[in-house]
Amino acid sequence: MKKFAQRLREHLTQIDPQEIPTGYARIGNCAIIKPRNILSSEKQVGDAIRKILPWAKAVILQKNTLDITRRPLGKVISGKLDLPVIHKELRTRFVLNPLTITFSPGNHGERERLLEEVKTGTIVDMFACIGNLSLPLSTRNNTRAIAIEISPYTFEHLKASAKINKTRQFYPILGDSRIVAPQNKADIILMGFFQWNKTHLRAAKRVLKNTGRIYLHYISPYEKDLKNTKVERILEQVKQIGLTVRDYTTRIVKPYSRGHHHDVIVLDVKK
Ligand SMILES: C[S@@+](CC[C@H](N)C(=O)[O-])C[C@H]1O[C@@H](n2cnc3c(N)ncnc32)[C@H](O)[C@@H]1O
């Protein structure tokens, strides 16, 4: 089978090859592209993508995400967006609007790893979005999850996602997780949001039982020394809020920006 980019080039012979996207992500029946260069003929590119990918009812051109709610900046360049979009992954269904809600296809590997590592216990997802990280744990594993989302708009989609999966042990809560999260409840805390600070870490400490694991996401430089410094700084921050780190591991979630990865540190901690 010919590669996507090659097939696209054959449909777009009039367009500068630099402008032709080399890949796409699938969210439900939408093809999402994030081209490096500005597209001078967006509609033509979008229409060609829909010809190559017959399942794609809409092609979305996406730019970067905004503010703390991480809403993506995107627009439909071809086809029609039928809302809500239902995205299926890991035998879990997510209800969303890809134009306004973050669901990173690049985090798929991390979602899979969580399924392997978190089989039981109570999870508090402090930055739930539509349950990107925590919902599969409830649909697939024997866990109990409390999923907290600050944006009322995203929260409606979180509730819809929980409902469509008929989850029993998944409890969406609207609000700032620093305020509304239940105390001394979690075996596992998910912190899938880069803009955390010490106030979020202190909240995580309150939410945790006496011992537990925190999955803390961050942006990490590629370069080894800088990477180590970043990890040391995180460990220092965790220590400063009064948590003892008994053990930890780090791993790459996905490439992020030039010179940076999206990483996660898994902290085995004690209060
Ligand atoms: C980048 S999304 C990440 C979603 C998911 N955790 C993941 O890793 O794929 C972050 C989400 O956290 C929400 N958020 C930000 N600050 C929050 C807070 N203090 N309490 C609860 N939710 C928050 C945002 O609205 C957004 O939906």
The ligand as an SDF file (V2000), in Angstrom:
LIG
                    3D

 27 29  0  0  0  0  0  0  0  0999 V2000
   -4.3080   18.7990   28.3640 C   0  0  0  0  0  0  0  0  0  0  0  0
   -5.8790   18.2840   28.9200 S   0  0  0  0  0  0  0  0  0  0  0  0
   -5.2920   16.6990   29.3050 C   0  0  0  0  0  0  0  0  0  0  0  0
   -6.2400   15.6120   29.3160 C   0  0  0  0  0  0  0  0  0  0  0  0
   -5.7190   14.2710   29.8140 C   0  0  0  0  0  0  0  0  0  0  0  0
   -5.3330   14.3540   31.2020 N   0  0  0  0  0  0  0  0  0  0  0  0
   -4.5840   13.7230   28.9700 C   0  0  0  0  0  0  0  0  0  0  0  0
   -3.4700   13.6330   29.5080 O   0  0  0  0  0  0  0  0  0  0  0  0
   -4.7790   13.3680   27.7990 O   0  0  0  0  0  0  0  0  0  0  0  0
   -6.0140   19.0600   30.5030 C   0  0  0  0  0  0  0  0  0  0  0  0
   -7.4220   19.1450   31.0360 C   0  0  0  0  0  0  0  0  0  0  0  0
   -7.3460   19.5630   32.4110 O   0  0  0  0  0  0  0  0  0  0  0  0
   -8.3580   20.5290   32.6670 C   0  0  0  0  0  0  0  0  0  0  0  0
   -7.9050   21.3300   33.8310 N   0  0  0  0  0  0  0  0  0  0  0  0
   -6.9570   22.2980   33.8920 C   0  0  0  0  0  0  0  0  0  0  0  0
   -6.7980   22.7470   35.1430 N   0  0  0  0  0  0  0  0  0  0  0  0
   -7.6330   22.0100   35.9300 C   0  0  0  0  0  0  0  0  0  0  0  0
   -7.9090   21.9600   37.3300 C   0  0  0  0  0  0  0  0  0  0  0  0
   -7.2980   22.7880   38.1840 N   0  0  0  0  0  0  0  0  0  0  0  0
   -8.8370   21.0840   37.7930 N   0  0  0  0  0  0  0  0  0  0  0  0
   -9.4770   20.2370   36.9290 C   0  0  0  0  0  0  0  0  0  0  0  0
   -9.2570   20.2400   35.5850 N   0  0  0  0  0  0  0  0  0  0  0  0
   -8.3520   21.0980   35.0900 C   0  0  0  0  0  0  0  0  0  0  0  0
   -8.4800   21.2810   31.3690 C   0  0  0  0  0  0  0  0  0  0  0  0
   -9.7350   21.9240   31.2530 O   0  0  0  0  0  0  0  0  0  0  0  0
   -8.2820   20.1700   30.3270 C   0  0  0  0  0  0  0  0  0  0  0  0
   -9.5050   19.5690   29.9590 O   0  0  0  0  0  0  0  0  0  0  0  0
  1  2  1  0
  2  3  1  0
  2 10  1  0
  3  4  1  0
  4  5  1  0
  5  6  1  0
  5  7  1  0
  7  8  2  0
  7  9  1  0
 10 11  1  0
 11 12  1  0
 11 26  1  0
 12 13  1  0
 13 14  1  0
 13 24  1  0
 14 15  1  0
 14 23  1  0
 15 16  2  0
 16 17  1  0
 17 18  1  0
 17 23  2  0
 18 19  1  0
 18 20  2  0
 20 21  1  0
 21 22  2  0
 22 23  1  0
 24 25  1  0
 24 26  1  0
 26 27  1  0
M  CHG  2   2   1   9  -1
M  END
$$$$
